[in-house]
């Protein structure tokens, strides 16, 4: 069964999408609420997104479904890919700031009190 899962694409479009993808649901494999909520948050920052929601169809499967509906017949796939790129940039920035803070030794230390 693990071999079958490895052959499946990471991202796929679920049945029922509009031909121009202005409204579509996507399946992202090997992910959970962690990515689902972050992608939903990033998509909702896009003013062209009318609606975005995600779900985890079953808790024992590492799969999320993301539903995106766009204004003005724009492509939900373009919005999704942009949101994923923006999240990647955000995480790189956080990582850089974190590492910079560690290297400069300029972070707050909390002393344990007995």
BELTA-V26958 format. One record per backbone hydrogen bond with DSSP energy under -1.0 kcal/mol. CO is the residue of the C=O (numbers start at 1). NH is the residue of the N-H. Records with the same first field share a line. If there is no record, write none. Layout:
CO=NH ; NH
This chain:
1=5
2=6
3=7
10=29
12=27
18=21
21=76
22=70
23=18
24=68
25=14
26=66
27=12
28=64
32=36
33=37
34=38
35=39
36=40
37=41
38=42
39=43
40=44
43=46
46=49
48=71
51=69
53=67
55=65
58=61
61=63
62=30 ; 31
64=28
65=55
66=26
67=53
68=24
69=50 ; 51
71=74
75=79
76=80
77=81
78=82
79=83
80=84
81=85
82=86
83=87
84=88
85=89
86=90
87=91
88=92
89=93
90=94
91=95
92=96
93=97
94=98
95=99
96=100
97=101
98=102
99=103
100=104
101=106
